[in-house]
């Protein structure tokens, strides 16, 4: 499917996961900047994807459920994160999926040349799909060789390609099980995670097909996936990684988190043409940063109009990769960025501020978990003073917006001493929280 359709469904699934189905059709359509008719077509397509991809859902009961019900998982319903099925269903166009299946089936029977594979596609592909040319087949072979599915046989031209299945042949059943469990654990705990889930699925299918293992026995790990946006943002993550590696500029339509809309359709009919709700941005991507506290991805880049600028990946749509810049220019802008964020708690580029906070220890008979957490998470901050009941932590950061939630998370174990403005802000917040409980 088209990239635009992918962006639209990503934004809808994000809203659906965060609102729990609280909006009606009209409200969802307005938030997405599309018509109700387009929204209904998208809902039907998502239900079809869910019917094909969700292992825990029964196909005959999907018609009576809305998408919010389909995406409500309890702790023990599934080890999959919500919304991963979108990546499984939409990672390839229908013609690409059909073509790659034909190629893999052909090379499984024996080594084949590109022209032999072209003939196989011409004979086997459905008549409603466009037939590939030689350039397309060679591109598919390069892709399959790059991901390790096939290998090129030694010998002169024309090159012959064979299925690379030594991976499953060289590992014993117990080794494959250990690898499956390892991939499952790492995909749920490390970043990024989409590739790990796809690897886990591939290993699971291999074990079920070749070793006859019951699929339910493979789900030995149970996770509760909290950050739904994180896995959706990975749709743009890998193209941006490739752009950074190749020093390529990018362009995209950006929707600020403060905007009411999160998507704008491209209308080809001039009668219905209207301005897009987002801003068209041109930037040179320099860094990708992940916020563990809120589960957000950030793109840090340089633009001709604003210089260094930050974007939340959840607002990026219609991404396109442009031309590459020379290495000296890219290196200079990267150094400028690193200088600007050297004292950032995360990505803040504001004025440097010295933060001083007193942390209170839990008591003599209890392990000092407060001090351990401050030393583990406090980045480049230092403990300036310490006695039997407390210690003073100091750190110089760009602004106080990003460090404030971390300090607040310690509750009564933390008292901000400086700056005075941050102390007053926290006093006001705790008073507001106290008022919520006055009636109780």
N, C-alpha and C positions, 0 to 999 in steps of 0.2 A: 504494500500500500504506500501511498504518497507520504512524504515526510510531514506535510501539513496535517494530514489525518492523524499521524502518530502524535504530534504535538497536542492536538485537540483532545485526544483521548487521555493523554498524560495529565493535562490540566483538569479534565473532568474527574478522573480517578482520584487525583489529589484532593479536590473539593469534596468528593464523596466520602473519602476516608476521614477527612477532618470534621465534616459536618454530620456524619452518620445518617445521611438521608433526610436531613431536616428541611431541605428546600424542595419545592415542587418543580415540575418540568419547566414552567415559565421562568422561574427564578434561576435555575441552572442555565437555561439558554441565554438569559440576559447577562449572567456572569461570564459566560463564554463568548458572548458577542455573536451568537448564531441564532438561526430560527428554530422554532419548536419542532418543525418537520425534520430539520437536520439532526436535532437532538434525539428524536425518536429513532432515526436510522442508526445513529451511533449506539444507542442503547441496545437495539436488536443485534448489531454486530458484536458488542461486548458480551451479550448473553450467549451468542454462538461460540465465542472464544472460551467463555467460562465452561460451557458444556463440553468442549473438547479438551480443556486443559486442567480443570479442577478435579483432582482424583477423589476428593471427599464428597463431591456433590453428585447426586443421582440425576441423570439426564432427564428422566421423566418428570421430575419435580421442579425443573428450572423455569418452566413457563409460567408458573404461578408465583414466582418470587421476583422481587425487584433487586436491583444490583446491590443496594445497601445490605439486604439480607444475605446475598451470596458472599459478601466480603466480611461478614461478621464471623470471626473465628474465636473459639475459646482456646485456653492454653493447650488443651490436649486434642484439639480437632485436627491439627496439621502442623508439620514442622516447616512448611513453606511460609515465607513472608507474604503478606498480602500483596497483591498486584503483580507478582512475578510472572503470572500467566501471560500478561501482556507482552513481555519480552519473548516468551517462548512462541507465541502465536504470530508476532509481527516482526521478528528479526529478519525475515526474508520475504520478498514478494512471492506471489503464487508461482509465477513462471520460473523464478530462481529456484524455489524449493523443488519443483517438478524436475527441472533440468539437473540439479545436483543429485537427485535421487537416481535418475537414469545413469549419470556418469558413474556413481558409486556401484550401482548394480552391474555395470559393464566391466569395470576394473576388478570387481570381485571374482569374475570368471577367469581373468588372466590379464596380463599387461596389454594396454591399448595405446595407440597413437592418438594425437589430437583429431586427425581426420576420421579415424575409426569411431571415435566418440561422437563426432559431429554426425556421422551416419546413424549411429545408435539413437541420438536425440531426434533426428528427423523421422525415424521409424516409430519411436515409442511415445513421443510427447502427444498430448491430446490435441485434436485439430483446432480447438478454440484458442489455444495459446500460440504466440508468435514463435516461429522456428529461429534458433540461434544461428549466428554466423561463426566463422572460424575464430575471429578476434574474441568473441564472447566466450567460446569454449576454452581458448588459451587463458583468458582471464580467470575463468572458473578453476582451471587446473592450477594456476599460480596461487589462488586463494586456498584451495584444498591442500596443496603442498605446504603452504605457509602455516596452516593450523595443524599439520601433522597427520592428516587423514590418508593421504596417498604419498608415494615417493617415486622419484624418477629413476628408472632402471639405468644402470651404466651401459654405455654403448654409443655408437655414432647416431647422427640424425637420420630419420626423424625419431625424436625421443619417445620412449614408451613409458607409460605410467601404470603402477600397480597399487593395489590396496595395501596400506601399511597396518597390519593387524598383529604385529609382533608384540604390541603392548599387552594385549589380553592373553596371548599365547605364552609369554615369558613369565607371567605372574601366576602364582598358585591362587586357589580360591580364598584361602585365609588372607593372603596378601592383598587381594582385591577388596575383601571386606574391610581390612584395616585402612586401605586407601580411601574407600567410600566414606567410612566414619570420619577420617581426618578431613576430607573435603567438606563434609557436612558441618563439622565443628568450625573450620576456618571460615567458611562462607557466612556463618552466622555471627562471627566475632571480628573479622578483619575487613578492611576496605581496600578496593571496592569489592562487591560481593556477587554481582551478576554472573561473572565467568565461573566462580566457584559453584554456584547452584547448577549451572549447566553441566559442569564436570560431574557433579554428584549425580545428576539425572542420567548422564551417559553411563556411569559406572553401575547405577542401579539397574538400568535396562540390560546391561551386559550380564550381570549376575542372575537376573531373572530368566533371561533367554538361554544362557549357556549352562548355568549351574542349577537351574530349577528352584531357586530360592523364592520363597513367598515374599511378595512386595511389601506386605505389612511388617515383616520381620526386619526390614531395612530401616524403618523409622524408629531408631533407638534413641535419638536425641529429640527433645521437645523444647522449643524456644518460643518465647513470646516476642514477636517483632514489634518494636515500638515506633521506629521512625519510618513512616510510610514514604515521605518525600525523598528520603535518601536513595532508595532503590529506583525511584522514578527519575531522579536527576542523573543517574548513571547513563541514561539514554544519550546525553550530550557529553558525558565525561570522556569517553574514549576518543571521539573526534577532536576534542580540545587537547587531550594528551598528545595526539598525533600532530596537531597544529603547533603546540609548544615545541615538540621535538624537531619539527621541520621549519620552525620560525615563520609560520604562515600567519598572516592576518586573517581575521574572521569578521563576518557581519551577521547580525541577528536582530530580531525584533524583541525588545525588552519591555517587560511589564514590571514596574516597581511594586513591591509588596503593599505600598500605600494605595495603589489603584484599585478600583472596585472590580475591574475586569482583569482576566488573566490570559486572554487569548483573543485573537481577531482573525476571522476567516478572510481568505483572499477571494473576492468576488470577481468572477470573469465576466458577468453580465453587467454592462455599463448602466443599466437601469437601476441596479441595486448597489452600485459602487458607493462606498463611504470611506471616511478616514479610519485608518487603523487606530486602535486604542493605545498601542504601545509606541515606543520610540525606536527608530532604526538606528542601531549603534554600529560603528566601525571601530575595531580594537585589535591590538596586538596582544594576544594572551601571553602572560608571563609566568603565572603560578596558579595552582589549584589548591585551595585550603579547605579543610573539613572541620566543622565545629562539632566536637563530640557532645557538647552540652545540649544543643538543640537539634542535632542531626541534620545540619545544613551544609551544603557545598557552596563555596565562593569562588568566583573567577576574578583574579586580579590581573588587570591589563593596562595598556597605555593607549590613549587616543589623542589624535591631533588637537581636538577641541578642549579636552579637560585634563590632559596629562594622565597621571595615575588615577585609575577609577576602579571601584569594586562593584561586582554584580552578584546577586544571589542566583544560583543556577535554576531555581524553581521558576524564575521569571523569564528565562531564555527560551525563545521559540524561533522557528524558521532559521536555523543555524546553517551558514554556508562558509566554507573555507576558501580563502583567497590566495593571493600571491605571497611568496616568501620574501623576507627582507634580508639584508646582508648581516653577517655575523657581528661586526663591530657595532652596528646600530642596535641590534637586539641585545647584545651584552651590556651596552651603556644603559639602556632602559631597564634591564634587569637589576643592574647595580643601583640605579636610582630607586627602584621599588624596594630592594632589600634595605637600603638606608632609611626609607620612610617607615618600614614596618619592623625595624630592629627592636623597638621597645613596645610593640603591639602585643597585647594579651592574646589577640587573635588576628584581626585585620585592620584595627583602628589606626588611622593616620593623623590623629589630632595632636594637641599640644602635650608635651611630656609633663607628667604629674607624679609627685612622690606620694605613694600610699603607705600609711602606717596603720597597722591593726594589731590589737592585743587579742591573743587566743588563750582561752582558759583550759587548763588540763583537766581531764575527767576525775582525777583523784589518785591518791597513793596506791590504792589496792587494785586499780584498773590499768591495763596497758594504755599507754599514751597514744591512742589512735588519732587524736587530733593533730599532734605533732607529726606523726607519720604521714598523714594525708597532706598536710601543708608542705612537707619536704618533697613528697611525690608529685603533687600537682602545682606547686608554687613557682614553677619555671625558674627564672633567674633571681627571684627574690631571696633575701637572706634573713636569718634570725639575728636581730641586733641586740636584744636583751632577753634574759631568761632567769626565772626564779622557780621556786617550788610549785607555784600555783598557776603561772602563766608565762608567756613569752611574747615578745614584740616582733612582728614580721614587717619587713620593709621591701618595697619594690617600686621601681620607676617605670611607668607605663604611659602609653599614648592615650590620654583620656581615662575616664573611670566607667564608661558605659559597659564595657565588656567584662571588666573584673567584678563589677557589683553583684551579678547573680552568684558568682562563686563565693564571695564573702558572705552573702545573705544565706547561702545554703548551710552555713555552720550554725545558724540560729543563735542561741544564747551563748555559744562557745566563742563568739567573735564580737569584738567591740572595735569599730573603726575610730581611730584617733585623728587621722588627717588624710586628706584635706577636710576642712570644716564643711564645705558644701556637700561632699559625699556623706559625711556623718549626719548632716541635717536631713538629707534625702532618705537615708535609712531610718532615721527616727520617725519621719512622717509616714513611711511605709508600714513600720511596725505598729504605729498608733492606729492606722487605718485597719490593719488586720485585727487589732484588739477590739475595735468597734464592731467588727463582724460577730464577735462572740459575746458581746455585752448582754444580749437578751438571754443567753444560756447560762 
